[in-house]
Each structure stands twice: as structure tokens, then as C-alpha cells.
Amino acid sequence: QVQLVESGGGLVQPGGSLRLSCAASGIIFSIYTIGWYRQAPGKQRELVATITSGGSTNNADSVKGRFTISRDNAKNLVYLQMNILKPEDTAVYYCNARWSSYSLGPRDYWGQGTQVTVSS
């Protein structure tokens, strides 16, 4: 059974920091591309950051210089370090794992999300 479980969300003041974690099970974690997405009420879900199996990362323009995605394949964990948080970062943050092969086709899994609220 595939499971992705996010943790680390909470309430933080503007300018503060949080580190989110995503724990994966039921997959060969090291071969998957992992992404963090977020969705605020009334808004579309948006991609925040991705990290490939080889460790290459990409960040959305809105979080460049503030957020860092990383992974620990030995522990089946991916992190999102969030610094200099802004009220507009408030959202539910979701972990996504994605992989595909010619014979097996795409594999795409989601966690249930963790709430991040940035407010004074």
C-alpha cells in the first residue's frame, strides 16, 4: 500500500520558518520525482518545488530564494524548508510522488496535506 504522509505544518508569524516533511512507504522512493504543491482556499493548486531522483531541484518563482526542497532516500523522506514566510504562503501543502516507465506507465501518488498558516 502506497502512503505519503506530510507533517510539520502549523501557525507561524511572517518572516518565520517551518520545515515540512513527507514520509513515503510502499514505493521504491529513490526512483520517484517528488513535488510539493499547495492550495489556498478559492485558488488552484500550484506547484511549489520539485526534486528528481538525481537530486535536481526546481522552485516556483514565488518561493525562489526562500524555500528549499531536499530528500533523504535512505529514510524515504522529502523536506521543504520554508524561510521568510509570507501571509500569501498560507495554504494546504501536499506531497506528490511521480514515476513512469514504458511498460508500466505512469505512477502518481498524493498525500493528504498539511496546513501552513502565516499570520501575525
MOGI-V102462 format. One record per residue. N is the residue number from 1. RES is the residue in one letter. NEAR is the number of other ideal C-beta (glycine too) atoms within 10 Angstrom. D_FIRST is the distance of its C-alpha to the first C-alpha in Angstrom with 1 decimal. Layout:
{{N | RES | NEAR | D_FIRST} {N | RES | NEAR | D_FIRST}}
//
This chain:
{{1 | Q | 4 | 0.0} {2 | V | 11 | 3.8} {3 | Q | 12 | 6.4} {4 | L | 24 | 10.1} {5 | V | 13 | 12.7} {6 | E | 22 | 16.3} {7 | S | 13 | 19.2} {8 | G | 16 | 22.9} {9 | G | 18 | 24.4} {10 | G | 12 | 27.6} {11 | L | 12 | 31.2} {12 | V | 18 | 33.4} {13 | Q | 11 | 37.0} {14 | P | 13 | 37.9} {15 | G | 11 | 38.3} {16 | G | 14 | 35.8} {17 | S | 12 | 32.5} {18 | L | 20 | 28.9} {19 | R | 13 | 26.0} {20 | L | 24 | 22.5} {21 | S | 17 | 19.5} {22 | C | 26 | 15.9} {23 | A | 16 | 13.4} {24 | A | 23 | 10.4} {25 | S | 11 | 7.6} {26 | G | 12 | 5.3} {27 | I | 16 | 8.4} {28 | I | 12 | 11.9} {29 | F | 22 | 13.2} {30 | S | 11 | 16.8} {31 | I | 13 | 17.0} {32 | Y | 25 | 15.9} {33 | T | 15 | 18.4} {34 | I | 26 | 17.7} {35 | G | 22 | 19.7} {36 | W | 26 | 20.9} {37 | Y | 20 | 22.1} {38 | R | 24 | 24.1} {39 | Q | 14 | 25.5} {40 | A | 14 | 28.6} {41 | P | 7 | 29.8} {42 | G | 5 | 31.6} {43 | K | 9 | 30.5} {44 | Q | 6 | 28.3} {45 | R | 14 | 25.1} {46 | E | 12 | 26.3} {47 | L | 13 | 25.1} {48 | V | 23 | 26.1} {49 | A | 23 | 25.2} {50 | T | 19 | 23.2} {51 | I | 22 | 22.8} {52 | T | 15 | 22.2} {53 | S | 15 | 20.9} {54 | G | 7 | 24.6} {55 | G | 10 | 25.1} {56 | S | 9 | 27.2} {57 | T | 14 | 27.2} {58 | N | 13 | 28.5} {59 | N | 18 | 29.4} {60 | A | 15 | 30.6} {61 | D | 6 | 34.4} {62 | S | 13 | 34.2} {63 | V | 21 | 32.5} {64 | K | 10 | 34.0} {65 | G | 9 | 35.7} {66 | R | 15 | 33.9} {67 | F | 21 | 30.1} {68 | T | 16 | 28.5} {69 | I | 22 | 25.0} {70 | S | 15 | 23.9} {71 | R | 21 | 21.1} {72 | D | 11 | 20.6} {73 | N | 15 | 18.5} {74 | A | 8 | 19.1} {75 | K | 11 | 17.4} {76 | N | 18 | 14.7} {77 | L | 15 | 16.7} {78 | V | 28 | 18.7} {79 | Y | 18 | 21.7} {80 | L | 27 | 24.1} {81 | Q | 15 | 27.5} {82 | M | 26 | 29.6} {83 | N | 14 | 33.3} {84 | I | 13 | 36.3} {85 | L | 22 | 34.3} {86 | K | 13 | 36.0} {87 | P | 11 | 35.9} {88 | E | 10 | 34.6} {89 | D | 22 | 31.4} {90 | T | 17 | 30.5} {91 | A | 22 | 27.2} {92 | V | 18 | 23.6} {93 | Y | 23 | 21.8} {94 | Y | 21 | 18.4} {95 | C | 25 | 16.3} {96 | N | 20 | 15.3} {97 | A | 22 | 13.8} {98 | R | 15 | 15.3} {99 | W | 17 | 16.0} {100 | S | 12 | 17.8} {101 | S | 9 | 19.4} {102 | Y | 5 | 22.3} {103 | S | 5 | 20.7} {104 | L | 8 | 17.0} {105 | G | 7 | 18.0} {106 | P | 8 | 16.6} {107 | R | 15 | 13.2} {108 | D | 10 | 13.3} {109 | Y | 16 | 11.0} {110 | W | 15 | 12.6} {111 | G | 20 | 12.8} {112 | Q | 11 | 14.8} {113 | G | 18 | 17.9} {114 | T | 22 | 20.6} {115 | Q | 12 | 24.2} {116 | V | 22 | 27.0} {117 | T | 15 | 30.5} {118 | V | 19 | 33.6} {119 | S | 10 | 36.7} {120 | S | 8 | 39.9}}
//
